[in-house]
Amino acid sequence: MYSVIDKASFERAEDELSRLQALDLLRNRCLVLVGNKIDVVRSRAVDESDGMELACSYNAKFIEISVGMNHNCDELLVGMLHQLRLKRGSYEPQKEHSWTRNKGIVRASRKCKRALTKIFGKEDSRLRNVTNFRVHN
């Protein structure tokens, strides 16, 4: 979880994901990246697309919530339950991506994707399911 009004918290979340990946603790686990405080729109420091791309690079689900307004909190809990049930029901070995272990490369690839999306106006097809908790990544 990170705060959408604090870029440093997003970077800490990214560092933690990188550390867990390096220790091989993410394998066969349900992973959900959560952006909090979306009710403070004017102070937003982290774009939703950045969160989605980070979640996609770690094969995680993504959601933005506001605990203060109780926005998307129920969806998060129900989505986590769906993901746990999907994970328990079918085992699929995760593909090993050695490039995801280097957070510098992940950051650079996100910036590159964002630039190409702006130029060509085409969204990455992997981002479609990152917010859909009813399907397995």
CORFENGI-V611419 format. One record per residue. N is the residue number from 0. RES is the residue in one small letter. SS is DSSP state (h for helix, s for strand, l for the rest). Layout:
N|RES|SS  N|RES|SS
This chain:
0|m|l  1|y|s  2|s|s  3|v|l  4|i|l  5|d|l  6|k|h  7|a|h  8|s|h  9|f|h  10|e|h  11|r|h  12|a|h  13|e|h  14|d|h  15|e|h  16|l|h  17|s|h  18|r|h  19|l|h  20|q|h  21|a|h  22|l|l  23|d|l  24|l|l  25|l|l  26|r|l  27|n|l  28|r|l  29|c|l  30|l|l  31|v|s  32|l|s  33|v|s  34|g|s  35|n|s  36|k|l  37|i|l  38|d|l  39|v|l  40|v|h  41|r|h  42|s|h  43|r|l  44|a|l  45|v|l  46|d|l  47|e|h  48|s|h  49|d|h  50|g|h  51|m|h  52|e|h  53|l|h  54|a|h  55|c|h  56|s|h  57|y|l  58|n|l  59|a|l  60|k|s  61|f|s  62|i|s  63|e|s  64|i|l  65|s|s  66|v|l  67|g|l  68|m|l  69|n|l  70|h|s  71|n|l  72|c|h  73|d|h  74|e|h  75|l|h  76|l|h  77|v|h  78|g|h  79|m|h  80|l|h  81|h|h  82|q|h  83|l|h  84|r|h  85|l|h  86|k|h  87|r|h  88|g|h  89|s|l  90|y|l  91|e|l  92|p|l  93|q|l  94|k|l  95|e|l  96|h|l  97|s|h  98|w|h  99|t|h  100|r|h  101|n|l  102|k|h  103|g|h  104|i|h  105|v|h  106|r|h  107|a|h  108|s|h  109|r|h  110|k|h  111|c|h  112|k|h  113|r|h  114|a|h  115|l|h  116|t|h  117|k|h  118|i|h  119|f|h  120|g|l  121|k|l  122|e|l  123|d|l  124|s|h  125|r|h  126|l|h  127|r|h  128|n|l  129|v|l  130|t|l  131|n|l  132|f|l  133|r|l  134|v|l  135|h|l  136|n|l
